[in-house]
Amino acid sequence: MDEAAQEDCNGTGCERFSSDVSLQGLRAMDAQTPTTATQPVPPVGIPKSIVLAGAGIVALVVVALLVAVALPRQPATYPPGSPEAAFQSYYAAWEEHDLETAYALLSSDVRSDIDVAEYRRIDSEFSWQRSEDRRVVLLSADADGDRALLTLRVDEFYPGAPAGVDRYSREQTVPMVREDGTWYVDQGLAGLEVVYYPAY
């Protein structure tokens, strides 16, 4: 097209369009790239609700562990007059250095072989146990008439040890005997260590 205006007649009159304007409009239309509507791609993976639920469970477990570590350990309670309660009384007395009470909770057979003075001397050799970080857990109590056998798990903790070896656990059995309706420790013990002496 030349510089003159182009006439477009549609029967009602003629309108004049500048050829420059028309060409620019065509060029603009040519420059546009057609766009197609795309559907959003659904996310692939674990739903958000499950991820949040899992994170919540992990948080609850962590809080429970922190509370369990922070709270002081409470001793278990056993029925009065049971062999478990008798051993617990013996061990608590020994830990508190109440040797007369601990000695009195030993059976008559044990006390007939060792007097309280000798028990004090033996205790001095085994007093190192009181400074250890340990936990005693009663696993089972098998009673048969006037005799019972307690099975304990002794956990000893060693802070600062390499990861995975900061606790040592062992099992130990303690015989109990009932005399005149009362349970006693029927083994020469100083704390949890078996005391070996010639007459026993």
Secondary structure, 3 states (H helix, E strand, C coil): CCCCCEEEECCCCEEEECHHHHHHHHHHHHHCCCCCCCCCCCCCCCCHHHHHHHHHHHHHHHHHHHHHHHCCCCCCCCCCCCHHHHHHHHHHHHHCCCHHHHHHCECHHHHHHCCHHHHHHHHHHHHHHHHCEEEEEEEEEEEECCEEEEEEEEEEECCCCCCCCCEEEEEEEEEEEEECCEEEECCCEECCEECCCCCC
